[in-house]
Amino acid sequence: MRRWARLAVVATALLIAPSVSGAISGELTAEAEPDQQAKLRKLTQEAAALQKEYRGEILSLDDAKRAAQKASSNVKKLKSDLLAAQRQVAAFAQTSYMSGGADASRIFSLSADPSSLATLAYLGTARTERLNGVKDLVAKQKKAAAAAAKEIDKLQDHIKELKAKRGEIERMLLKYGFQTPDAGTGLTQRMISTRNAIMSQFPMPFGVGCLRAGDPGEHGKGRACDFMMSSGGRMPDAVAKERGDALAQWCIQHASEYGIMYIIWQQRYYDMRTRTGWRMMSDRGGITANHYDHVHVSVL
């Protein structure tokens, strides 16, 4: 098989520009992509440790990690597509070699009768399509690799930024202490106090959801509640949206008093630990997932 792969590279080099054939013959499978994967794995581990230190999910960090992983997955897919295209080129070269010819004019022959002009025309078109496909994949993979490197660098920078705030976060956590969930409600006393204070200030015609057994995030730890602004996965009306806006603002103003960690509302989040104000959250794929129909409140 190696022989046919080498022959495919030679064939490609004879028929397309040197810059493209050089990429096919080795530049695309250079060490950069494996290095990116190793770096992303290391940063993912650091991110997990950092979220543990911050005592809960850090949405900005989670979004940065998602973007880096998505970009990296795109590189993997394009690399797989390129290898499949190269195998097709190798199959052309192998068939031609076995049928007794390997010159540049016939190297991609499908062993059809060379006396048939119609067949030759078809083979020429097929050859061109395959070569253009390879060239397109070369360009796409290089672009994707550059995009992945950029997202991974962003993740690395954000981790550095959050690590620089460790002292401030440690003082905050020390101030509020650590609470375990109540045996009866499954919520921490801090979450119960925050929920009760909010419900005393705002009417809740659509209900409140807090403990979610098995949830790996704050709901499963008894440290989060969802204050619904509509039902059935529908967008809230103008009155309900205004109530959600007011509730979110109340949480920001009383965060220090109740130990509120972060809130999410209308695909935006406000993290009291990072102190970066409102930030957009990456698209989770729906009205409820993007928190358009409820205000999520998590406590330390």
Buried (B, 14 or more C-beta within 10 A) or exposed (E): EEEBBEBBBBBBBEBBEEEBBBBBBEEBBEEBBEEBBEBBEEBBEBBEEBBEBBBBBBBBBBBBBBBBBEBBEBBBEBBEBBEEBBBBBBBBBBBBBEBEEBEEEBBBBBBBEBEEEEBBEEBEEBBEEBBEBBBEBBEBBBEBBEBBBEBBEBBBEBBEEBEEBEEEBEEBBEEBEEBEBBEEBBBBBBBBBBBEBBEEEBEBEBEBBBBBEEEEBBBBBBBBBBBBBBEEEBEBEEEBBEBBBEBBEBBBEBBEEBBBBBBBBBBBBBBBBBEEEBEEBBEEEEBBEBBBBBBBBBBB
